Amino acid sequence: MSGAQRRSVILGTGSELPNKVITNEDLEKMVDTSDEWITVRTGIKERRVLEEGKGNADMAYRAAQRALADAGVEANDLDAIIMGTVTPDYPFPSSACVLEDMLGARGAFSFDVGAACSGFLNAISVADSFIRTGKANKALVVGSDALSRLLNWQDRTTCILFGDAAGAVVLGASENGSRGILSTKLRTDGSYVKQLYVPAGGSLKPARAETVERNEHTITMNGKEVFKIAVRSMEEISREAMDEAGVSIDQVSLVIPHQANRRIVVALAERLGVPMEKVMVNLEKYGNTSAASVPVALDEARRQGRIKNGDIVLLNAFGAGFAWGAAVIKF
Ligand code: UT7
């Protein structure tokens, strides 16, 4: 494992789950599906939905406040706020700017990173670079998405999968430790853009009465293709991140994978050679919360006492783009 150098360390974590719950039984009343199908094919039992009238930054704000309190850091001490999201409050400016104002973080520069389900991995990787190069000393990294806003609630192939949530991490700098973020790895393959995307609402097909009529502002997905590439890619990039960190899979005490589908998580664990006891799974309660999935699971794992000082944790995610990533962190 690499020695003393300036590194990013996790000072605190926090998360926010909206109160409104939609169970599989609720979905049975909305589309032609069943609790049994959803449970067997995905492992998901229920998901949360952000109430109407609230925006993504409202969730992000609560998660961020908890992470700041956990870290003992004031919002004014933040140098950077980086938010992984594909469901900002507005087309522009970024939700990170909305969040910055809500937090009253007067000294920060803030921006969003759009990498769908890999958004948190991308955001933490960027924040880590700022910290390691001395451009920031304290950074708030958020993964927050309200994919409920992009769902066609008549499409049973997608509406059963997703939920809303926010997760946040406060990063600080450590000058002389071997702990902290040991490595991050990111990858994309743009040849898969149309396997998982929202066709309208951008500059190519702006919002018009016809695009709304045709439901083109909602998620369109080739689930089988996503499944296949996700398992392979997350395995590969996890191995690359572990190699860079000089860590073997046996040294990893907990894997925190993107919470998309229990079958994907189990297949990934098998390929990595990790027993399921060492894999964090909470997707049965929240579904796939996109950029929030990994930081929410990380926060829950910490609160459940599943991460102790000295533990090495492997994070990984995969989503639209396709974009995927992994990180190895020593606590
Ligand atoms: O972060 C990345 C985001 N995306 C993902 O993670 C998605 C990855 N993919 C998956 O998780 C899985 O591919 C799904 C859960 C989306 C689908 O599972 P599957 O085992 O690949 O099912 P399938 O698409 O092959 O569908 C099997 C059958 C089909 O019926 P036929 O053609 O066999 O008659 C579907 O029409 O199940 C049907 N089906 C459903 N039935 C009941 C599809 N969705 C549903 C549903 N309820 N909700």
Boltz pocket constraint, residues with backbone or C-beta under 6 A from the ligand:
constraints:
  - pocket:
      binder: B
      contacts: [[A, 32], [A, 33], [A, 34], [A, 37], [A, 38], [A, 41], [A, 42], [A, 117], [A, 156], [A, 157], [A, 160], [A, 221], [A, 222], [A, 223], [A, 224], [A, 226], [A, 227], [A, 260], [A, 261], [A, 288], [A, 318], [A, 319], [A, 320]]
      max_distance: 6.0
